[in-house]
Amino acid sequence: SNHDASLDAGHVAYFETTARYLKDQVAPIGGLGLQAHIGGCPSPPVNVLAVLDRYAVLGLPVRFTEFDIRTDDEELQADYTRDFLIVAFSHASVVGVQLWGFWERAHWIPEAAMYRGDFSEKPNARAYKSLVLDQWRTRAGGATDAQGLWRGRGFHGDYVVTVEHGGKSYEQVFSLRAGAAAPTVRVPLAAARLVNLSTRAGAGLGDATL
């Protein structure tokens, strides 16, 4: 684990050298965990991206295991939450970002939380929800063609498709995974009409045929 996802050149070099040594010794290293406890003067997102590019050479998945931003400036906190998540989502090596708490009364750094003590949202919570629960979540709908097919494109993740036919609704689940072939999801109905498609998790893009 690389404490605080440090951008210090010496720290990055040491972490990279250590990970490379472990790989060379055939150690069972399955990925890189980066803590990301950000202070009130956060580094520009482009610098975070540069460090991720450097670690990507190791060919290991990266997960930010502890993310929060310690500052009383709630707008800065929200803006950097947005930018940091976009950087992480955009990088092929990153497989996830884990928040290190979310509620002020149970957070190790109360001002870093996303929800106040009365559970009202702070701006950083709205920034998080806008990306993770809205912009990066696939919702699509339409009618099947004459052959009963509908094709769509969505973010990687787990899906529930709802098909309406003959006054009844039918659900089917499927997944879009990075590096996997586009799935064909079969629903045992004729001339069905697709009315809703939603993803429960998103990371990257993929195709699907129904």
Legacy VTK file of the C-alpha trace (Angstrom):
# vtk DataFile Version 3.0
C-alpha trace
ASCII
DATASET POLYDATA
POINTS 210 float
0.000 0.000 0.000
1.316 3.421 -1.007
0.357 5.753 1.840
-1.477 8.915 0.723
-0.934 8.115 -2.978
2.132 10.317 -2.617
3.299 12.206 -5.687
6.751 12.781 -4.217
9.261 11.551 -6.793
11.349 9.641 -4.269
8.344 7.965 -2.720
6.910 6.983 -6.101
10.255 5.559 -7.225
10.604 3.523 -4.010
7.081 2.158 -4.272
7.579 1.263 -7.928
10.941 -0.406 -7.229
9.461 -2.428 -4.366
6.529 -3.621 -6.480
8.830 -4.508 -9.354
11.125 -6.472 -7.026
8.159 -8.447 -5.680
7.047 -9.266 -9.219
10.558 -10.328 -10.209
10.677 -12.650 -7.199
7.350 -14.163 -8.301
5.655 -12.954 -5.122
1.854 -13.344 -5.130
1.190 -9.650 -5.720
-2.220 -9.167 -7.294
-2.448 -5.389 -7.423
-1.453 -2.030 -6.009
-3.393 -0.353 -3.194
-3.075 3.409 -2.949
-4.292 5.312 0.080
-5.576 8.753 -0.908
-6.028 10.992 2.114
-5.905 14.378 0.410
-5.010 17.581 2.247
-6.343 21.092 1.816
-3.884 21.914 -0.987
-4.428 18.986 -3.348
-2.064 18.238 -6.187
-3.375 18.958 -9.708
-5.221 15.940 -11.149
-2.783 15.804 -14.067
-0.043 14.883 -11.581
-2.141 12.012 -10.219
-2.647 10.827 -13.780
1.100 10.909 -14.423
1.782 8.717 -11.392
-0.898 6.254 -12.485
0.750 6.089 -15.903
4.032 5.252 -14.226
2.535 2.476 -12.089
0.645 1.100 -15.100
3.947 -0.126 -16.554
3.923 -2.777 -13.807
0.849 -4.341 -15.367
-1.041 -4.569 -12.063
-4.560 -3.359 -11.247
-4.706 -0.288 -9.027
-7.278 0.466 -6.345
-7.534 3.630 -4.269
-8.307 2.017 -0.940
-8.836 5.081 1.287
-10.138 8.273 -0.297
-11.131 11.498 1.446
-10.268 15.211 1.322
-9.505 17.097 4.534
-10.569 20.714 4.123
-13.216 23.153 5.382
-13.586 24.556 1.859
-16.581 22.526 0.731
-16.520 23.771 -2.864
-12.844 22.848 -3.250
-13.646 19.501 -1.657
-16.450 18.874 -4.153
-14.452 20.025 -7.179
-11.475 17.858 -6.311
-13.686 14.862 -5.537
-15.131 15.239 -9.044
-11.739 15.658 -10.706
-10.101 12.833 -8.756
-12.876 10.387 -9.574
-12.732 11.336 -13.261
-8.972 10.714 -13.297
-9.440 7.323 -11.638
-12.318 6.332 -13.910
-10.414 7.373 -17.027
-7.346 5.257 -16.288
-7.349 1.684 -17.562
-5.341 0.359 -14.603
-7.741 1.610 -11.912
-10.337 -0.933 -10.797
-11.956 1.029 -7.989
-12.038 3.890 -5.488
-13.035 3.145 -1.900
-14.239 5.967 0.348
-12.707 6.049 3.811
-15.997 6.864 5.520
-18.921 9.064 4.533
-20.782 10.265 7.668
-19.437 13.128 9.764
-20.197 11.479 13.116
-18.365 8.267 12.227
-15.532 9.654 10.083
-11.971 9.702 11.373
-11.712 13.256 9.956
-15.206 14.767 10.333
-14.685 17.608 7.844
-13.705 15.068 5.186
-17.099 13.329 5.296
-19.713 13.549 2.528
-22.703 13.716 4.877
-23.134 16.011 7.864
-24.204 14.780 11.277
-27.884 15.232 10.380
-27.292 13.226 7.145
-27.692 16.280 4.927
-25.525 16.128 1.798
-22.394 18.174 1.385
-21.319 19.349 -2.085
-18.785 16.510 -2.362
-21.579 13.961 -1.892
-23.517 15.563 -4.738
-20.395 15.493 -6.928
-19.911 11.790 -6.169
-23.545 10.912 -6.850
-23.629 12.907 -10.075
-20.797 10.838 -11.512
-21.249 7.375 -10.005
-25.039 7.185 -9.856
-25.904 9.280 -12.901
-23.304 10.004 -15.583
-21.540 6.629 -15.275
-24.696 4.531 -14.983
-26.316 3.230 -18.153
-30.044 3.698 -18.584
-31.395 2.879 -22.017
-34.637 1.780 -23.598
-36.247 1.052 -26.929
-38.231 -1.419 -28.990
-36.907 -4.611 -30.524
-36.689 -4.931 -34.306
-38.663 -7.346 -36.509
-36.334 -10.172 -35.428
-36.863 -9.390 -31.764
-33.382 -7.874 -31.324
-32.230 -4.736 -29.555
-28.609 -3.612 -29.401
-27.052 -1.211 -26.950
-23.822 0.099 -25.541
-23.136 0.678 -21.859
-20.631 0.972 -19.072
-19.013 -2.157 -17.714
-20.914 -3.592 -14.792
-23.864 -5.750 -13.771
-27.192 -5.139 -15.472
-30.876 -5.857 -15.033
-32.948 -5.693 -18.215
-36.720 -5.399 -18.002
-38.787 -6.581 -20.963
-42.478 -5.805 -21.238
-44.632 -8.123 -23.313
-48.303 -8.956 -23.316
-48.951 -6.742 -20.324
-46.307 -8.488 -18.222
-42.756 -7.595 -17.235
-39.808 -9.975 -17.327
-36.314 -9.432 -15.922
-32.985 -10.858 -16.959
-29.529 -10.150 -15.535
-26.217 -9.992 -17.366
-22.800 -8.392 -17.101
-20.465 -6.362 -19.277
-16.841 -7.064 -18.373
-13.653 -5.434 -19.599
-11.889 -7.639 -22.123
-14.850 -10.006 -22.501
-16.850 -10.521 -25.674
-20.091 -8.579 -25.976
-22.807 -10.798 -24.503
-26.024 -11.841 -26.200
-28.834 -11.846 -23.662
-31.740 -14.125 -24.567
-35.228 -13.607 -23.166
-37.720 -16.406 -23.953
-40.318 -14.109 -25.529
-41.358 -13.203 -29.080
-41.696 -9.634 -30.334
-40.846 -8.208 -26.914
-40.463 -4.493 -26.309
-37.483 -3.273 -24.297
-38.606 -0.550 -21.957
-35.786 -0.178 -19.462
-32.106 -1.002 -19.133
-30.070 -0.072 -16.108
-26.634 -0.871 -14.702
-25.820 -1.468 -11.049
-22.155 -0.625 -11.441
-20.120 1.112 -14.056
-16.510 1.181 -15.199
-15.613 1.496 -18.855
-17.792 0.743 -21.862
-19.061 -2.382 -23.607
-21.662 -3.651 -26.057
-24.601 -5.976 -25.635
-27.204 -7.534 -27.900
-30.611 -8.514 -26.611
LINES 1 211
210 0 1 2 3 4 5 6 7 8 9 10 11 12 13 14 15 16 17 18 19 20 21 22 23 24 25 26 27 28 29 30 31 32 33 34 35 36 37 38 39 40 41 42 43 44 45 46 47 48 49 50 51 52 53 54 55 56 57 58 59 60 61 62 63 64 65 66 67 68 69 70 71 72 73 74 75 76 77 78 79 80 81 82 83 84 85 86 87 88 89 90 91 92 93 94 95 96 97 98 99 100 101 102 103 104 105 106 107 108 109 110 111 112 113 114 115 116 117 118 119 120 121 122 123 124 125 126 127 128 129 130 131 132 133 134 135 136 137 138 139 140 141 142 143 144 145 146 147 148 149 150 151 152 153 154 155 156 157 158 159 160 161 162 163 164 165 166 167 168 169 170 171 172 173 174 175 176 177 178 179 180 181 182 183 184 185 186 187 188 189 190 191 192 193 194 195 196 197 198 199 200 201 202 203 204 205 206 207 208 209
